[in-house]
Amino acid sequence: MDNRILIYETSSLPEAEILRGWLESNGIAAFLLHDDCGGVSPGLTFSRGIRLWVDKKDEQNARILLKEFLEGTWEEERHESDHGMEG
């Protein structure tokens, strides 16, 4: 993971999946790292957390997108900036 950087941690798998989906829908490859022993021990995910990683080259845009999403400001700012995305 030398070319990737940790940008977010949570104990909630649904939250992590939503955030990963948000980044990917905006053109940023995102990766989750967590261990629940193949679903046998979900408590491990809660105690150890889930880590969201992106490529280092995408770090700045990913942090902006996460901040907007978590603060609920993405709708208003979306019209002003598409963060380099077309469409």
N, C-alpha and C positions, 0 to 999 in steps of 0.2 A: 504494500500500500504506500510505497514511497511517493507516488505521484498523486496521492489522494490526501484530503485534509478533513478532519472531523469538524463538522459545523453545528451539530445539534445532538443533544442527548435527552432521552425521555424514558420513563418506565412504562409507557403506554404504547403497545403495538399498533392499535388503531390510529393513534396520533402520528406515529412514525410513518405508517403507510400513507396516510393523507398527505403529509408533508413531502414524502418521496414522490407521490403522484403529482403534487402541485409543481415541484421542481421539474419533473419529467415532462409535464404538459407545457412547460415553458422552455423546453429544449435543453435542459441540464440533466445529464445522467447522474443518478443518485443511487447510493448503495446503503443497505441496512446491515448492521452487524449486531447479532444477538444470539444468545444460546438458551434454548429451553429443552435441551436433550431430545430434540425431535418431537416436541410437543408433550413429552412425558412429564416434564417438570416445569410448567409455566411460571412457577414462583421464581425460577432463576432469572427469567427475563425481568421480572419486577425488581429483584434485588440487585442484579448486575447492570440493568439498563439496556437500552437499545441505542445504538450510535448511528447517526446519519452522516455519511461521507460523500464528498464530491471530488472531482478532479481539481487539482490546484488552480488550473487555468480558469475554472468556473467559480472559484470561491467568492469573488466580489459580487457577481450577479446573484449567486445563490443566497448570500447573506441579505442582500436587498430584498429579494423575493420572499424569503422567510420572514423578514421583519414586517414587510407589508401585509403578508398573510396573517401573521400572529397578532398584529395590531388592528387588523380589519380595515386597512387603508387601501388595499389593492384596487378596489373598484374605482375610487376617485382618481387615483394616480395612473391607472391603466390607460386612461385617455391621453395623458400627457407624455407617458413614456412606455415604450413596449420592451425596454431593456434589450434592444438589439434584435428582437424577434419580428418577423414579418407576418402579416396576416391580420 
